[in-house]
Amino acid sequence: TVEIIENYDFEELISFSETLLSQAIDIDEKRFETHALFGYIKGLQANYKQANKSLDKAKALALTEEQKAFVDNLKEAVKMMQ
């Protein structure tokens, strides 16, 4: 999913990434990375409410300061998209 996000700007691939991340959350809802990337994808899709909700969930699940900083960077990126 990260590879797709970083290297492609096709709506179909972004939607495919959303599907993969949604399935990953269904399998293990306690991984901060999955919620963080899902939030970023939602930002790319201009669904800012869901993006922020997912990023807030990711930050709550983050265990280290590095993980929290990663989420904060994604939150800032989504904010700039608006």
N, C-alpha and C positions, 0 to 999 in steps of 0.2 A: 504494500500500500504506500509506504513512504517513497519508494521508487516511482510510482505512478504520480504521486503528488508533486514530487520535485522535478520530474522530467516531461510531463505531458499536460496539456491544457485542453484536453478533449472532454466535453461534458459526459460522453458515454463512459470514459474511464473514471471520471470522478464519481459517477453514479455507481459504477462497479465497485469502486473503493468503499463507498458508503455501504453497499450491501455486505462486503467482506467484513467491515468493521462492526456492523450491526450484528452479524452472525457471531463474531468473536466476543462481543459483549454478552450475547445470549449464553455463550459457552462459559465465560469467566468474567463476571461483572465487576471483579475487584482489581482489575489491572488499570493503573492510571494511564498507561500509554495508549490503550485502546480508546478510552474516553477522550483523551487529549486529541488524538488524531481524528476521531469522529467529530469532535467540536470544530476542528480546523476545516474539515470537509464541509460541515454545515455552513461555516463562514464563507467558504468558496461558493456555495450554492445560495448565498445571501439569506440564509435562514439564521439570522443573528440571535434570535431568542434561544433557539435550540443550541446554537454554537456556544453561547455563554453558559447555558445550563450544563452542557457536557463538559466544558472546561472547568466549571466550578466543581463538578463531580470529580474530575481528574485531580484537581488540586487537593480536594479532601482525601483522596486515596494516595497522594504522593507521600513518600516516606522520607525523602532526603531534601535538603535545600536545593540540590541540583535539579531534582525532579520538579520541585515547586517553581524554580526559575524557568525551566522548560515550558511549563504551563503558562507562566506569566508572559513569556515571549509570544506564545501562540495567542493569548488573550489580546496582547498589544497588536498583533498582526490582524486579528479579526476586527478590532476597533478601527484600524486604519482602512479596512475594506468598506466600512459603513459610509 
